[in-house]
Amino acid sequence: MVERLVQHKHCRQCGRAVPGKDVFCSKDCENNHKRMLRKKKNQLLLLYVSSFVILILILLLSWGFPL
């Protein structure tokens, strides 16, 4: 016997089943997801900035500029 499930999605943060067109199961999950995305964005920005600074330092040292 096959059971039919109601159409649903899963919460992007915790994975619980969410009926309808909702994306998150609660405001807590939505806030946690936004906080996590903001943290990842800041980490990526830090990686880009530090890579750029290291590249500039390498170029300056290779051209003979004293630091």
Summary of the structure (lengths in Angstrom):
residues: 67
radius of gyration: 22.9
end to end distance: 75.4
largest distance: 77.8
contacts: 126
relative contact order: 0.09
helix: 54%
strand: 9%
